[in-house]
Amino acid sequence: MKFKAATFDVGGIIYSDDVFKVAIYAAIENFAGPIDSARFEKVYEDHLKSHSGSLRSKLCMEFFGSLELKGEIMEFATARWNFQPTDIYLDAKETISELRAAGLKIGLVANQPKSAVESLKRDGIFELVDFLGISAVV
């Protein structure tokens, strides 16, 4: 079978997911005060292993016992969730370029803020993409 397309996530694949991790940690602390970093790491790592559910919801339940502040937490985190040129993985653009040159259509499907699109443009990735499914944009 010949592949015709490849899709990628943005955080953790093109850019380091640490940007979101730092932003959501700061947001939790903004509303809860200082938190136990080991407790945060456990929720974060367990979520990555589970491949299901909402990390944001899990963190809210862990640190607040409800989802009541989820919107405010995400607003705070999103304002700080901005990829810098140093956050891009060194092989990301090259890999996408090679796949495109091989004739594959390239898609990005990701739960990202609008600022991710500007980062993709700045770093020369956006122009390589045939389909963009960024949650804050679509």
ABEGO torsion letter per residue (X at the ends): XBBABBBBBABGAABBAAAAAAAAAAAAAAAAEBBBAAAAAAAAAAAAAAGBEBAAAAAAAAAAGBAAAAAAAAAAAAAABBBBAAABBAAAAAAAAAAAAAGBBBBBBBBBBAAAAAAAAAAGAAAABABBBBAAAX
